[in-house]
Amino acid sequence: MSLNKLPVIPDVRQPRTIVKVGGERVAACVSWSVLSNSYEQADTFQVTFATAALPPDRDANWFSGQPELLVEIFAGFPLNPVQYDEANLESLIYGRVDTVELDPVSAQLTLSGRDLTALFIDEKVTLQFQNMTASKVAEKLAAAHGLQAIGPETKRPIGKSYAHDNVSLTAQRTEWDLLAALAREEDFLCAVSGKTLYFGPRLQGPALPYELRWTIGEKGNPAANVSSLQLLRDLTVAKGVTVEARSWNAKQGKKFTARYSNAPGGGKGQKPTHTVERNGLDQAGVKRLARQKYDEVAQHEMKLRARLPADHLLTTNDMLRLTGTGTNFDQDYLIDSVTRTMSLTDGYVMEVSAKNINKDTSQ
């Protein structure tokens, strides 16, 4: 069983899209792409318009003089592909434009930008939050940017939990750095979708994986529900990963160290291949940190990249499963990113980048 229906039955698809700039629909789009990242990163977009088809009140001159531009991209498969609006489609991204590029030779105008995560990434911390809980900090920062924060309330005042050690509340870091650090301390995640900041427990994806199935027919001809597939194994990571975690705990006046390794003998007597430091942890905390860092590194051993017809089933929160190649690459993968692209030449397609620990060599 899989999240997507297999085998794929050939069918005619009629995807449709709407692009809005500043809340107004602009019908001159020739192509766009939306890259959905894994958590703690901004999603990005790029949309290209034919300048000759731009409306008079949204022409190239208008775009060249705007101090700020907000873009929303919708896509989907409406029941009536002739008459539809954004209510029949799914909003893939809502964000700010970072750059406006005009190409007079090709008569095209391209807007590139990020979702509203950029509001926190581009802003330095200017306030002090020691007497507030992590959820209240998220709520206050979101409100300052006109966003709504959702998620459960946390209980611990960050001034007590993180004093001296875990979270530096100075103006030398961005608001997103602060939110991400607070989320890690609570075992939460923070992510922006549309005009909402989610600050809460990690979301659980569907129980069923999204399957990429490779098959060989009776005549020896390969078939798959992808148009391209690249698989890679990093042999440097495969040789073994040893992580050493360190922490200075000011409250206890002690330094704690822990190791995690899949190398023979647990990597004893060897220099660690990776080190990580986070102050304020106890012995149990540094053990968890070492395992967390190990997982992050070891997950780069097996990598997958695929291109296939776009749908709206697959998200970065899902598990991707490859079957049928008859190799060690047949396993589950964690999704790094999904890039959906719609254009007049290629139609509606998506590219998936994923990685994971090698199930046969990692512990």
N, C-alpha and C positions, 0 to 999 in steps of 0.2 A: 504494500500500500504506500502511496505517496501523496503529497499535497497537490501535485499537478496530475492531470489525467494522462495515463499512458496505456497503450501506445497512442501516439498522436495521429489523429484522423485528419487528412488533408481537407482544408476548408478555405473559403474566401473570407478574408477579414476586411473590415472597413473602419480602421481606427480614425479618430477625429481629435482635433486639438483646438484649444483657445489660448491665446496669450494676451494677458492684460498688462498694461503699463500705466502706473498711477491710477488703477481702478478702471481704466478705459480699454476696451477691446481694440487690438491692433491687428488687422487682417493681412498684413504684408509679410508674414513669417514664411521663410523658406526652409529653415531647419532650426532645431534646438536640441540640447542635451542636458540632462539632469543627473548629476552624480550623487548618489546617496551613500554616505560614509557610515562606518561603524561608529559607535558612540564616542563622545568627547571630541568630535570634529564637526566642522561646519559642512553641510551639504552645499554643492556648488551648481551653477547653471551657466549656460551660454546660449543665446538666442540670436539668430541672424535674420534681418529683414532686407527685402529688396527695396532700395530707396525710391525707385520709380513708382512703387505701389503704396507708399506711405500716404496717409491722408494729409490734407493741407495743414491741419492743426497739430499734426504729429510728424512733420517732415524732418529731414536730416538736420536742418538748421535748428529746429526746436530741440532735438536731442542734444545737439552740441552745446546748448546754453543752459541746460538744467543742472542745478546744484545737487539734486538728489532724485533718484529714480527707484521706484519700487515695482518689481515684476512678479507676476503670478502665472504659472504654467499649468494648464489643465490638459488631461488626455483621457481617452477611454474608448469604449465601443458602444455608443448609444444605440438603442433599438431602432431609432429613425436617424440614419446617417445624413439625411437631408435637412431635417429640422431638429436642432439641438441647442442647448446652452450649457453653461457651466454646471447647472444642477444635474445634468446627465453625465458629467465627467468627474474625474477625480483630480483634486489639486495635488500636484506632485511637489511643488515648492513655492514658497513665498519669500522673497528676499530683496536685498538692496543691491543695486548695480555698483560694482567697483570700477569698471572701465567701460568707456564708450569708444569703439573703434570704427572709423569711417574709411571705406575703401572706394574712392571715386572711380577707379578703373573698372572694378567688377560691379560697381553700383550696389554695394552692400553695406549695411550697418550692423555691427555686432555688439551686443551687450553681454558683459560677463560679470558675475557676482556670486554672493553667498547668501544662504538663508540667514534668519535673524540671530543665529548664533554669533554672527559678526558683531552685533551690538555689544556683546560682552567681551569678545576677543579684542576689539579695538579700544576698549575703555580700561584705564588703569584704576585700581582700587584707591578711592579717596576717602572712604568712611571707615570708622572703627566699629567692629561688631562683637567685641568680646562678651558682652552681656546678653547676647541673643542666641537662640538655637539655630542650627544649620538650616532648618526649613524656613525660619523667619528671615534669615539672610537671603535665601533664594527668592522669597516673596518680595522682599524690599528691593532687591536688584532688578527683578522682573518688572515691578511697578514703575521703577525709575525710567524704564525704556518703553512703557506703555504695553507691557505684556502681562498675561495672566500666568501665575504659577499654580501648578496642581501637584498633588502628592500628599502623603500623610505627614502629620506634624511630628517633628523629632523632639526629644525631651531634654537632652543634655545641653546646657549653656556652653557655647564653644570657648568662652573665656576660661572656663575651668578645665574642660577636656583637653584643650590644645595649648594652654599657656606654656610658654618657653620652648615648646617642642614641635608639635605636629603641623600647625598651620601658621605661617607668618602673615599677619594681617597688616602689611605695610603697603605703601603706594608703589612698591617696586614690582608688583605683579598685576596681571590683568584680572578683571572680574571673572573671566572664564576659568583662569587658573585657580582662583579661590573656590569657585563653585565645584570644579572637578575635584579639588583636594578635599573639600567638605563631603562630597558625595562618596569618595573612596573611604573616608573615615567612618561613614555610616553604612558602608556596603550598599550604597545607592548608585544610581547613574543619573546624570543630568543630560537632557537632550531638548532641543527646540524643534517644534513642529508648528508651522504656520505662525500664529501669534501667541503660542503657548509654550511655557517652559515646564518640562516635566522634571521633577526632583523627587525621586522615590525609588522603591525596590526595583531591581533589574527585572525587565519584562521577560516572561517566558513565551517562547515561540510555539507554534503549533506542534503537537506531538508527532505529526508525520513530517518526514523530510521532503524537500523538493528534489526530485530525482533527475539526474542526467543519465540516460540509458544508452549504452553503446551495444549494438548487436551485429552479428554476422549472419547474412542470409544463407539459404541453401546453396546458392551459387558462389558463395564466398565474398559477396559484396557487402561492405559495411553500411550500416544505417544508424542514425542517432537523431535525437530531438535537439541537436545543436548544428549550427552551420560551421563552427570552428571550435577546436578544443586543443589547449596546450597544457601539458603537465610537466612539473619540475620537482626534482628532489635535491635538496641542498646537502651535499655529502659532508660539508664542514660541520653542520649541526648534527648530522647523523653519527658522527664520531663520538659524540657525547657532550652534554652540557652540564657544567657545574656552576652553581650560583651561590655566592656568599652574601648574606644580608647582614647589615650592621645597624645598630641603633644606640644612641646615647640617651639615657633616661635621666633627665635632670632631677626629677622628683626622688628617684631612688639612688642617684649618684653613681650609677653603674652603666657599663657598656655591655650590650648583649650582641651575640653573634650566632648565626645559624647557617647551615649549608643544606642545599638540596641538589642531588646529582643523579643522572642515569648512567654515568661512567662506571666502568668496572671498579668494584670496591668502594663505590660511593664517592669516587674522586678524592679519596684520602691521600695526602701527600702531594697532591697536584695543586698548582695555582688555579684559582677559580677562573673560568672563562668569562664570567660576568659578575660584577658586584653592584649592589644597590644599598643606599643608605636612606633611612627615614627615622628621625629622632622621635623620642617619646614612647617607644614600644617596649614591652617586656619580652621575656623569652618566648612565650607563645606567639606573640605578635611578630617577632622576627622570623620564626619558623613559617608562619603564614605568608610573610612577605617573600621569603626565599622561594617557596613553592609557587607563588603568584608570578614572580619574575621568571622562574624556570618555565612555566607554562607559556608565558609570552614569547620566550626565545625558542623553545622547542616547537612551537606551532609554525615556525617558518621552515620546517623541514620539507613538508609536502605542500605544494602549491598548485593551484588550478586556475585557469582562465578560459572562459567559454563565451561564445556569442550565439544568441538564439532569438527567435521572435519574442518581442516584449509582451509581458502580461503584468497584472497588478497583484499577482499572488505572492511573488517573491519579495522578501524584505531582508534587510541586513540582520534581522533578529532570527531568521530561519536557519535551519541546518540544511546543507547541500549534500546530496549523496550521489556518488559516481558508481555505476555498476557496468559490468559487461566487458571491460577491457582485458580481463584476465591477468592483471598486473597488481602490484602492491598499491597502485594508485586508486584501486577500487576501495573506497572508504568514505566516511563522512568528513565534511569540511565546514569550517566556520567562515562566514562571509565577511570579507573586508569591505567590499563596495559593490553597488549595482549601478551601472550607468545606462540610463534609457535615452535613446536618440530617435527623433522623428525628423524625416526629411523627405523632400519630393523625389529624391533618387533612390534611397534605401528603404523607405517605409518606416515601420515602427519596430525597432530592434533593441536588445539590451545586451550588455556585456557584464559578466560576473567575475569578480576576482575573489578567490577564497584560499584558505590555508588551514593546516592542522598538524598536530603531532602525528608521527608515523605510528600507527597502531601496533606494528610488529617490532619496533625497536625502542619505543619510549615507554617509560613506566608511569 
